[in-house]
Amino acid sequence: MTPTPSARSVTRASYRDIALYAPDRAPCRVDLSDNTNAWGVPPSSLRAIAEVGGSSFARYPQLYADSLKQAIATYIGTTPDTIVTGCGSDDILDSAIRAFAEPGDRMVFPDPTFPMVPLFARMNAAEPVAVPLTRDYDADATAMLAANGRIIYLCSPNNPTGAAFRRETIQTVVERARGDQIVLVDEAYIEYGAESVVTLTRDHPRLLVARTMSKAFGLAGLRVGYAIGAPELVAEVEKSRGPYKVSVAAQAAAIAVLGEGMGWVRERVALTIDNRRRFAEELTRRGLRPIDSAANFVMVPVTRANDIARVMRQRGVAVRPFENLSMVSEALAETGGSALRITIGPWDMMAEMLAAFDEAGRACG
Ligand SMILES: *Cc1c(COP(=O)(O)O)cnc(C)c1O
């Protein structure tokens, strides 16, 4: 009898050693760990899902979410042929790498940044190349351009630092990128006050700007993302992502929030920005050095982040710890690359966070 080959021996070599993405997502009373909308779901989206009616769930959604593309185009002020949608912006990033990078091509990204990016690069057999941020948390345009990537990824505001990159930095990368390079700008947190570079897509046929409905729009569980770029560019991403990626319920909810739900979104964004300033002040009063954020979260370098987060979790508050981050700044060097990332929510949640944080600080000495 021939032995059954192990799954490992039949798995692609460049894929085999990639670990399953599985951060601690155990439910917690106050969850400020993943930057989703702490105010919940927009009511207009809940009504829209009820109205589409269960019977439509027996049929496939639109192949490429044309109605949603129209709604996004209206929101952005562009035409639907410059939009591609996906099952979350994760799907957009993954599909873009598959569309533009041959196996072995380099994907260049700032460090630290969104951990899914090097993971998606490796899944698609591209080589991830990390380029450290500058000491003031900007992208290093010169070094990123010199790194010879097929794809250059920028995330602004950046996750996990929360800092927005300077517009000139992004513009430099876009303008100096060679003819065979794609620039992918991730604007997952753009609604929280930073300036978008979407208008640059009109003059730069190899610039793709990715966005999500998972943060300011409160629809993370429904998985809706999109990107804006030249029609020929987004058409390639659309081919790569494949049909039926946005469900009937997700499309209805997303269209609703982009229309009658925009008031809800704007109000919560304004509250987030107020609470972000107040929360950073609270951290500064404690002698800490929170990083200036343009997102719905704040990163603060602290020593022993894992221990602190563990104690806080026991007190019912989840935040996201990081250890071994690149020590790009003085503040991160002081803590040995250890930091917490905290989602900004309603103030009662932030007050609970601060109380649990103070207790954890005492417990961890
Ligand atoms: C949260 C986040 C996303 C959004 O991912 P979805 O798949 O749309 O939920 C994308 N990029 C960054 C940097 C993020 O933090």
The ligand as an SDF file (V2000), in Angstrom:
LIG
                    3D

 15 15  0  0  0  0  0  0  0  0999 V2000
   -8.6000   47.0860    9.3330 C   0  0  0  0  0  0  0  0  0  0  0  0
   -7.6880   47.2930    8.1840 C   0  0  0  0  0  0  0  0  0  0  0  0
   -8.0800   46.9560    6.8890 C   0  0  0  0  0  0  0  0  0  0  0  0
   -9.4620   46.4870    6.6400 C   0  0  0  0  0  0  0  0  0  0  0  0
   -9.5760   45.1830    6.3670 O   0  0  0  0  0  0  0  0  0  0  0  0
  -10.9800   44.6130    5.8980 P   0  0  0  0  0  0  0  0  0  0  0  0
  -10.5860   43.3680    5.2190 O   0  0  0  0  0  0  0  0  0  0  0  0
  -11.5870   45.6100    4.9590 O   0  0  0  0  0  0  0  0  0  0  0  0
  -11.8100   44.4320    7.1160 O   0  0  0  0  0  0  0  0  0  0  0  0
   -7.2110   47.1890    5.8450 C   0  0  0  0  0  0  0  0  0  0  0  0
   -6.0160   47.7460    6.0510 N   0  0  0  0  0  0  0  0  0  0  0  0
   -5.6260   48.1000    7.2850 C   0  0  0  0  0  0  0  0  0  0  0  0
   -4.3240   48.7690    7.4680 C   0  0  0  0  0  0  0  0  0  0  0  0
   -6.4380   47.8640    8.3860 C   0  0  0  0  0  0  0  0  0  0  0  0
   -6.0320   48.2060    9.5970 O   0  0  0  0  0  0  0  0  0  0  0  0
  1  2  1  0
  2  3  1  0
  2 14  2  0
  3  4  1  0
  3 10  2  0
  4  5  1  0
  5  6  1  0
  6  7  2  0
  6  8  1  0
  6  9  1  0
 10 11  1  0
 11 12  2  0
 12 13  1  0
 12 14  1  0
 14 15  1  0
M  END
$$$$
